[in-house]
Amino acid sequence: MNAKEYMAGVFDRAADTYEQVGVAFFAPVAAELVRRADPGPGDHVLDAGCGTGASLVPAAHAVGPTGRVVGLDLAPGMVAAAGAQIERHGLSQATVMLGDAEHAEDLLPGQRFDIVLAGMMLYFLPDPLAAVRSMAGLLKPGGRLAASLLVRSSPAEAELLGLVERVLAPYTTGAGSAPFTHKLGGPEEMTALFETGGLRDAACADVVFEVPIQAAQVWDWLWSAARRAALESIPEPSRAEARAVLEASLPPDGYVLERTVRYTTGRL
Ligand SMILES: C[S@@+](CC[C@H](N)C(=O)[O-])C[C@H]1O[C@@H](n2cnc3c(N)ncnc32)[C@H](O)[C@@H]1O
């Protein structure tokens, strides 16, 4: 299995609980991405790596019934979850498809968009430049690409993740690790990525999100996104015990995680 298949498998299995465990992060981050991309009525938007629809749904509301939003994701579970959101919100202007954002141009031949969104996904791509080029190739003249990435976590998060690793070490087999392929994020790196990818006026802005998390939420939170890979390496019969030991090791009031998200925008 290659890195991309591995990553898609992790998100496929995470889709059922992604952003559904009472710890709000991806939804506010995606709302801010849409606000920055600023779609208007009638616009055509591509949401690359759309996940369960965190940015697809607000984008579809913004473009309205005369617009169009296409979600694209490599994980079938995410595509199914986004499809369910589209149906639940009655968004006839939105569709979702299974596919690789690195080949977005080939998947959507001849189509052009006013906005392409890439929310919290570029670091999962083996070749982010190929993906930016492909996404830029789908923009209309003057169209905008907007991406978000988690670039910095606070000492509280480092403490939490360190504790998780130490406490779970006797249970994990070491087989699974979070499927990040790139440590992207420096503002110069991001603007260079956009400009080399064919965009101009590339700019970055950082926003800090405060994420409160209780001890009893930590396991489900890890399980609901990329970090579930480490928990999956714990043999199933030991998981309940590992979870109980972890929860007993965490401060009962939990943590407030300060997570810095970098938004990068550019235009064709
Ligand atoms: C952290 S989630 C972000 C989802 C959504 N954009 C959000 O903000 O909640 C990353 C998503 O990117 C998708 N993804 C990763 N690599 C991809 C690729 N090459 N093509 C399409 N989707 C991809 C994953 O399947 C996953 O759904």
The ligand as an SDF file (V2000), in Angstrom:
LIG
                    3D

 27 29  0  0  0  0  0  0  0  0999 V2000
   -8.0010   16.9790    7.5460 C   0  0  0  0  0  0  0  0  0  0  0  0
   -9.1430   16.5200    6.3080 S   0  0  0  0  0  0  0  0  0  0  0  0
   -9.8200   18.1090    5.8370 C   0  0  0  0  0  0  0  0  0  0  0  0
  -11.2010   17.9640    5.2520 C   0  0  0  0  0  0  0  0  0  0  0  0
  -11.9530   19.2630    5.0050 C   0  0  0  0  0  0  0  0  0  0  0  0
  -11.3280   20.0500    3.9550 N   0  0  0  0  0  0  0  0  0  0  0  0
  -12.0600   20.0610    6.2920 C   0  0  0  0  0  0  0  0  0  0  0  0
  -11.5610   21.1850    6.3320 O   0  0  0  0  0  0  0  0  0  0  0  0
  -12.6600   19.5460    7.2430 O   0  0  0  0  0  0  0  0  0  0  0  0
   -8.1180   16.1500    4.9010 C   0  0  0  0  0  0  0  0  0  0  0  0
   -8.9320   15.5730    3.7570 C   0  0  0  0  0  0  0  0  0  0  0  0
   -8.1310   15.5790    2.5820 O   0  0  0  0  0  0  0  0  0  0  0  0
   -8.4270   14.4140    1.8630 C   0  0  0  0  0  0  0  0  0  0  0  0
   -7.3180   14.1880    0.9450 N   0  0  0  0  0  0  0  0  0  0  0  0
   -6.0310   13.9570    1.2490 C   0  0  0  0  0  0  0  0  0  0  0  0
   -5.3010   13.7990    0.1360 N   0  0  0  0  0  0  0  0  0  0  0  0
   -6.1360   13.9670   -0.9130 C   0  0  0  0  0  0  0  0  0  0  0  0
   -5.9820   13.9400   -2.3230 C   0  0  0  0  0  0  0  0  0  0  0  0
   -4.7950   13.6900   -2.8840 N   0  0  0  0  0  0  0  0  0  0  0  0
   -7.0550   14.1790   -3.0860 N   0  0  0  0  0  0  0  0  0  0  0  0
   -8.2620   14.4150   -2.5320 C   0  0  0  0  0  0  0  0  0  0  0  0
   -8.4810   14.4320   -1.2130 N   0  0  0  0  0  0  0  0  0  0  0  0
   -7.4290   14.2150   -0.3970 C   0  0  0  0  0  0  0  0  0  0  0  0
   -8.5950   13.3570    2.9540 C   0  0  0  0  0  0  0  0  0  0  0  0
   -9.2530   12.2000    2.4990 O   0  0  0  0  0  0  0  0  0  0  0  0
   -9.3950   14.1370    3.9920 C   0  0  0  0  0  0  0  0  0  0  0  0
  -10.7740   14.0300    3.7810 O   0  0  0  0  0  0  0  0  0  0  0  0
  1  2  1  0
  2  3  1  0
  2 10  1  0
  3  4  1  0
  4  5  1  0
  5  6  1  0
  5  7  1  0
  7  8  2  0
  7  9  1  0
 10 11  1  0
 11 12  1  0
 11 26  1  0
 12 13  1  0
 13 14  1  0
 13 24  1  0
 14 15  1  0
 14 23  1  0
 15 16  2  0
 16 17  1  0
 17 18  1  0
 17 23  2  0
 18 19  1  0
 18 20  2  0
 20 21  1  0
 21 22  2  0
 22 23  1  0
 24 25  1  0
 24 26  1  0
 26 27  1  0
M  CHG  2   2   1   9  -1
M  END
$$$$
